[in-house]
Amino acid sequence: MDEDYAHRSMDGFGAFILGRNMFGPVRGEWSDDSWKGWWGENPPYHAPTFILTHYPRDPIVMEGGTTFHFVPDGIHTALERARDAAGDLDIKIGGGVSTVRQYLQAGLIDEMHFAFSPVMLGRGEAMFQGLDLPGLGYRVIETAPTELATHVMLGR
């Protein structure tokens, strides 16, 4: 079941949207064009991937069909460009927490998968702090506990 959810988390998407921190550790202006993401020459996306950033950068074409597009104009512009690129396929908001929260608060996510696992990660950003998910129209539509994680699907 965990493998099924893992495949569902990456397969069949026509475009991805990521926050800048999910792309890499560089902050502020792009100092050079050498950083091309955490994944090496063949990132796992295999589709157009839109990176939210405050600083423009030329697209990066990678192996496997991934092209990173840098969008300094906000979440709505990134979503519009991702919709154009995805055609009839779905778009995945791949994180991080701040990016997902912005799309949730704007009511722009139809369905979400969370995998809760008993791993101690230390401090980080709180996904749900201050969000009223039922007030935003979300409810639990599926749960599946396994030995490794509890999978929860939220939908509108």
Secondary structure as the mmCIF struct_conf table of DSSP 4:
data_model
#
loop_
_struct_conf.conf_type_id
_struct_conf.id
_struct_conf.beg_label_comp_id
_struct_conf.beg_label_asym_id
_struct_conf.beg_label_seq_id
_struct_conf.end_label_comp_id
_struct_conf.end_label_asym_id
_struct_conf.end_label_seq_id
HELX_RH_AL_P HELX_RH_AL_P1 ASP A 2 ARG A 8
TURN_TY1_P TURN_TY1_P1 SER A 9 GLY A 12
STRN STRN1 PHE A 13 GLY A 19
HELX_RH_AL_P HELX_RH_AL_P2 ARG A 20 PHE A 23
BEND BEND1 PRO A 25 PRO A 25
BEND BEND2 GLY A 28 GLU A 29
BEND BEND3 ASP A 33 ASP A 33
TURN_TY1_P TURN_TY1_P2 TRP A 38 TRP A 39
BEND BEND4 GLU A 41 ASN A 42
BEND BEND5 PRO A 44 PRO A 44
BEND BEND6 ALA A 47 ALA A 47
STRN STRN2 PRO A 48 LEU A 52
BEND BEND7 HIS A 54 TYR A 55
STRN STRN3 ILE A 60 VAL A 61
HELX_RH_3T_P HELX_RH_3T_P1 GLU A 63 GLY A 65
STRN STRN4 THR A 67 VAL A 71
BEND BEND8 ASP A 73 ASP A 73
HELX_RH_AL_P HELX_RH_AL_P3 ILE A 75 ALA A 86
TURN_TY1_P TURN_TY1_P3 GLY A 87 ASP A 88
BEND BEND9 LEU A 89 LEU A 89
STRN STRN5 ASP A 90 ILE A 93
HELX_RH_AL_P HELX_RH_AL_P4 VAL A 97 GLN A 105
TURN_TY1_P TURN_TY1_P4 ALA A 106 GLY A 107
BEND BEND10 ASP A 110 ASP A 110
STRN STRN6 GLU A 111 PHE A 116
BEND BEND11 ARG A 123 ARG A 123
BEND BEND12 MET A 127 PHE A 128
TURN_TY1_P TURN_TY1_P5 GLN A 129 GLY A 130
TURN_TY1_P TURN_TY1_P6 LEU A 133 GLY A 137
STRN STRN7 ARG A 139 PRO A 145
BEND BEND13 GLU A 147 LEU A 148
STRN STRN8 THR A 150 GLY A 155
#
